[in-house]
Amino acid sequence: MKQIILWSLLIVPWLSLFFLKMDTVRRYMPVALFMTVIHTLAYQAAHHYGWWNETGSSLFGWDKIIPVPWVYGAYLVIVIWVFHFTYEKFWIYLIVNILLDGGFMYIVYPIWQRLGMVSSKSSLPTIAVVAMMVGFSLIIYLFQLWQDGGFKRSSAKRVDD
């Protein structure tokens, strides 16, 4: 059962992108990949400092530190969907992220703990993890603002040439 859930977390979200226009996916893929880098670094830090351990969510055997199905599947695609619906509406974006991050840590994560998919040992309070996730969402929002500004400058430059 656990393996089915893990494979579903990796594959099903990617299939959901077929419901978006390719331009939307192209626009938000850089910010989703940036978030993946941030999450990868956060999981490395968590492993090093003993904040939490996600060995129960290993899919391949070599992914003992970073849960590949979550970071490179579901979470990456969720970033694209959240940006699709909320980008350029900062307060809605922030509220959606707080609700999703809080819902994940206070509802989904405990269920995954009972299923043995994630560790029940953590040296960080749950609210600290939620705050970290919300902080990451602010960083990636700024990244997307920078990306959009960069695209506008490069297209304006081409017009002037």
Secondary structure, DSSP 4 states (H G I P E B T S, - for coil): -HHHHHHHHHHHHHHHGGGS-HHHHHHHHHHHHHHHHHHHHHHHHHHHHTSB--GGG-SSSS-SSS-HHIIIIIHHHHHHHHHHHHTT-HHHHHHHHHHHHHHIIIIIHHHHHHTTSS-S-BSS-HHHHHHHHHHHHHHHHHHHHHHHHHHHHHHHHHHH-
